[in-house]
Amino acid sequence: MGVKSFIAQYHVDFRLKDLNGLAAIANDFDLIGLDCDGTTSVFHGSEPDGRIIETLLAIAPKAEMISNSSFDGLKRIRDIYGALMPVSKMVGFGILKEPHLLRFNRGGGLRVLKYLPTQGIFYDCTEQLVSGDRLLEKITSQYQKPNPLVLLAVVALAKQEKRIPEKNPRVLYVGDKYSTDVRCANQAGVEAARVPTMGQFSDLREWRIDYVAARLLFDLPFGGFMSWLASTGWRDDKEKSDEKIKDLPGRRVV
Ligand SMILES: [Mg+2]
């Protein structure tokens, strides 16, 4: 990867003071993906921050929670936000490690959809892999942000279920971390919004990488130059990624 495309992964389209900043831009988007820990609540928090509840309620019809949590963590997030919006993560089962979208529907049960990214096809494996809230197979691999696959799958599914336009939907991903959320958005070719982390970072290593490497480079005055660099490279990448999203056809879930 060249320096230019590396920097482009850190491009931020919207720097928000907190999640309430979404109120001013939410109408421009067809779908809004949200990070959980540090973005809508403190790390492993048991409830959303009270100051952002109204905004969450307002954007909920077009919002999707996308997480890097464990399966137990995903259930915790479902317990908090599942009535408002779908909650998803991407994993692999067995030695083939094919990507499967684990997805709690809004207010509903768990679905598992095998995802074939190049063809944009989903196979519904819920019957074989799910019993109530339990998975019948062991998760053997994780497709975690900054891997854009989970975000691309959520967008492709929204197209197939006709919740967003097939052609050029406007998608935003909102998170607190550069190393996972912002990079994931840019690699998926969607717009990126960053909010400052609510509460503490989950560990010191993350803090060093994210806060020191990315925040100092991209947020402080010197960051004006870096952000400009990011935006110049970002245009090429984004066009390519738009093609990638467009290439994912609106086929039915098989
Ligand atoms: Mg976070």
Boltz pocket constraint, residues with backbone or C-beta under 6 A from the ligand:
constraints:
  - pocket:
      binder: B
      contacts: [[A, 35], [A, 36], [A, 37], [A, 38], [A, 39], [A, 175], [A, 176], [A, 177]]
      max_distance: 6.0
